[in-house]
Amino acid sequence: MAKLAIAINLGRCIGCHTCANACKMQNNVPDGMLWNRVLTEGCDVIDGALGIYPNLERTYIPVACQHCENPACLRVCPTGATYKDDKGRVEIDYDKCIGCRMCMAACPYNARVFNWSEPVRDPDFNYGDKDVPVRPKGVAEKCTMCKERTDRGEEPMCVICCPPGARLFGDLDDPDSEISRTIRNRDGFVLLEEQGTRPQVRSFK
């Protein structure tokens, strides 16, 4: 059984937001919503900095669904719309989602967004992968680890498009995979480990 995962080299991330935009285009994400965000550690604004000029520093932290082994969102979903699939990804059955937003309240990573109104796109048509389902008004949505691509044996779009190559994709259940070796050798860690969700998205420096 596979356990698909992404590992992010924070030392390579340059905060360009290419991952966020590539994700948006691949997955037909409407205006005003992002599945993938790049935060600046210690700052309340995007692309902020710590320190006093000219002695400034930035650490970028990409954040999306962590595809947790023990997902808080799944435990609180009253309809079973949130589920773990056979490849370890946390997914949403949009037909079962009733828009209660319990999953959004439970997620410690603030990884989900909600369609409050009819989705708006510019240009005014659907774009991205033809196999990605179009989400209606009134459902929660989030990173799917590019389920349609990874089901075809391809890598997620954020991994493909990252200019400095800061992202790795692979199977954590395979100890010989590049992602497993990198996490072992580079002291991989998870965000908010104290939450006990056991994310499959890892970070390293």
C-alpha positions as CSV (number, residue, x, y, z in Angstrom):
1,M,0.0,0.0,0.0
2,A,1.4,3.4,-1.0
3,K,1.7,6.5,1.3
4,L,2.1,9.4,-1.2
5,A,3.8,12.4,0.3
6,I,5.5,15.7,-0.5
7,A,8.7,16.9,1.1
8,I,9.7,20.6,1.0
9,N,13.3,21.9,1.2
10,L,12.7,25.2,3.1
11,G,16.3,26.2,2.4
12,R,15.5,26.2,-1.3
13,C,12.1,27.9,-1.2
14,I,12.4,31.4,-2.6
15,G,8.8,32.5,-1.9
16,C,8.0,32.9,-5.6
17,H,4.4,31.5,-5.2
18,T,4.8,29.5,-8.3
19,C,3.5,26.4,-6.5
20,A,0.3,28.3,-5.4
21,N,-0.4,29.6,-8.9
22,A,0.4,26.2,-10.6
23,C,-1.9,24.5,-8.2
24,K,-4.7,27.1,-8.9
25,M,-4.4,26.6,-12.7
26,Q,-4.2,22.8,-12.5
27,N,-7.2,22.4,-10.2
28,N,-9.5,25.0,-11.6
29,V,-9.5,27.0,-8.3
30,P,-11.8,30.0,-8.4
31,D,-10.9,33.6,-7.9
32,G,-10.3,34.6,-4.3
33,M,-9.2,31.1,-3.2
34,L,-5.9,29.2,-2.9
35,W,-5.3,25.6,-2.1
36,N,-1.6,26.2,-1.7
37,R,-0.1,29.2,0.2
38,V,3.4,30.5,0.9
39,L,3.6,32.1,4.3
40,T,6.6,34.1,5.7
41,E,7.6,32.8,9.2
42,G,6.9,35.2,12.0
43,C,5.0,37.7,9.7
44,D,1.3,38.6,9.5
45,V,1.6,39.6,5.8
46,I,2.7,37.7,2.7
47,D,6.3,38.4,1.8
48,G,7.0,40.1,5.1
49,A,10.4,40.1,6.8
50,L,11.9,39.9,10.2
51,G,14.4,42.3,11.6
52,I,15.3,46.0,11.0
53,Y,16.5,47.2,7.6
54,P,19.1,46.5,6.3
55,N,19.4,43.4,8.6
56,L,16.4,41.5,7.4
57,E,15.7,37.8,7.0
58,R,12.9,35.7,5.6
59,T,11.9,32.0,5.9
60,Y,9.2,30.9,3.6
61,I,6.8,28.2,4.7
62,P,4.6,26.6,2.0
63,V,1.3,25.4,3.5
64,A,-1.5,23.2,2.0
65,C,-3.3,20.1,3.1
66,Q,-0.9,18.0,5.0
67,H,-2.6,14.7,4.1
68,C,-2.3,13.6,7.7
69,E,-2.3,10.0,8.8
70,N,-4.5,11.0,11.7
71,P,-6.6,13.8,10.0
72,A,-8.6,16.0,12.4
73,C,-10.9,17.0,9.5
74,L,-11.9,13.4,8.9
75,R,-12.8,12.8,12.6
76,V,-15.3,15.6,12.7
77,C,-16.9,15.2,9.2
78,P,-20.5,14.2,9.9
79,T,-21.2,12.8,6.5
80,G,-18.1,10.9,5.6
81,A,-17.3,13.4,2.8
82,T,-13.7,13.5,4.0
83,Y,-11.9,10.2,3.7
84,K,-8.4,8.7,3.3
85,D,-7.9,6.8,0.0
86,D,-5.7,3.8,-0.7
87,K,-2.7,5.9,-1.5
88,G,-2.8,7.8,1.8
89,R,-4.2,11.0,0.5
90,V,-7.0,12.9,2.3
91,E,-9.8,13.6,-0.2
92,I,-13.3,15.1,-0.3
93,D,-16.4,13.6,-1.8
94,Y,-18.1,16.8,-2.9
95,D,-21.4,15.0,-3.4
96,K,-21.4,14.2,0.4
97,C,-20.2,17.6,1.6
98,I,-23.0,19.5,3.2
99,G,-21.0,22.7,3.8
100,C,-21.0,22.5,7.6
101,R,-17.3,23.6,7.7
102,M,-16.5,21.4,10.7
103,C,-13.4,20.3,8.8
104,M,-12.3,23.9,8.4
105,A,-12.6,24.5,12.1
106,A,-10.8,21.2,13.0
107,C,-7.8,21.6,10.6
108,P,-4.8,23.1,12.5
109,Y,-3.2,24.1,9.2
110,N,-6.1,26.2,8.0
111,A,-5.7,24.3,4.8
112,R,-9.3,24.3,3.5
113,V,-11.3,26.9,1.7
114,F,-15.0,27.3,1.2
115,N,-17.2,28.2,-1.8
116,W,-19.5,30.9,-0.2
117,S,-20.9,31.9,-3.6
118,E,-21.0,30.7,-7.1
119,P,-17.4,30.2,-8.2
120,V,-16.0,33.0,-10.3
121,R,-13.1,32.4,-12.7
122,D,-11.1,34.8,-15.0
123,P,-11.3,33.9,-17.9
124,D,-15.0,33.0,-17.5
125,F,-14.7,29.2,-18.1
126,N,-13.2,26.2,-16.4
127,Y,-9.5,25.6,-16.9
128,G,-6.8,23.1,-15.8
129,D,-7.0,19.3,-15.9
130,K,-10.1,18.1,-17.6
131,D,-10.5,15.3,-15.0
132,V,-10.6,17.6,-12.0
133,P,-14.2,17.8,-10.7
134,V,-15.8,21.2,-10.7
135,R,-16.8,22.2,-7.2
136,P,-20.2,23.9,-6.7
137,K,-21.2,26.6,-4.2
138,G,-21.4,25.5,-0.6
139,V,-18.6,22.9,-0.3
140,A,-15.2,22.8,1.3
141,E,-12.2,22.2,-0.9
142,K,-8.4,21.8,-0.6
143,C,-5.3,20.4,-2.0
144,T,-5.9,16.9,-3.3
145,M,-2.2,16.2,-4.0
146,C,-3.2,16.5,-7.6
147,K,-5.2,13.3,-7.4
148,E,-5.9,13.2,-11.1
149,R,-2.2,13.5,-12.0
150,T,-0.9,11.2,-9.3
151,D,-3.5,8.5,-10.3
152,R,-1.9,8.6,-13.7
153,G,1.6,8.2,-12.2
154,E,2.5,11.8,-12.7
155,E,3.8,14.2,-10.1
156,P,1.7,17.0,-8.5
157,M,1.8,20.3,-10.5
158,C,3.4,22.2,-7.6
159,V,6.4,19.8,-7.6
160,I,6.7,20.0,-11.4
161,C,6.6,23.8,-11.5
162,C,8.8,24.7,-8.5
163,P,11.7,26.8,-10.1
164,P,14.4,26.0,-7.5
165,G,13.3,22.3,-7.2
166,A,12.4,22.6,-3.5
167,R,9.8,19.9,-3.6
168,L,10.0,16.1,-3.7
169,F,7.1,13.7,-4.3
170,G,7.1,10.0,-3.6
171,D,6.0,7.0,-1.5
172,L,6.9,7.1,2.2
173,D,6.1,3.4,2.4
174,D,9.0,2.7,0.1
175,P,12.2,3.1,2.2
176,D,14.3,3.3,-0.9
177,S,12.4,6.1,-2.5
178,E,14.1,9.5,-2.9
179,I,11.7,11.1,-0.6
180,S,12.2,8.5,2.2
181,R,16.0,8.7,1.9
182,T,15.9,12.5,1.9
183,I,13.7,12.7,5.0
184,R,16.0,10.3,6.8
185,N,19.2,11.9,5.8
186,R,18.1,15.6,6.2
187,D,16.2,15.3,9.5
188,G,12.8,15.8,8.0
189,F,10.1,17.3,10.3
190,V,6.4,18.1,10.2
191,L,4.5,21.3,10.9
192,L,2.7,21.5,14.3
193,E,3.8,18.0,15.4
194,E,2.2,18.6,18.8
195,Q,-1.2,18.4,17.1
196,G,-0.8,14.6,16.7
197,T,-2.1,14.6,13.1
198,R,1.0,12.9,11.7
199,P,1.3,14.9,8.4
200,Q,2.6,13.1,5.3
201,V,3.9,16.5,4.0
202,R,7.3,16.9,5.4
203,S,9.8,19.7,5.6
204,F,13.6,19.8,5.8
205,K,16.4,22.4,5.6
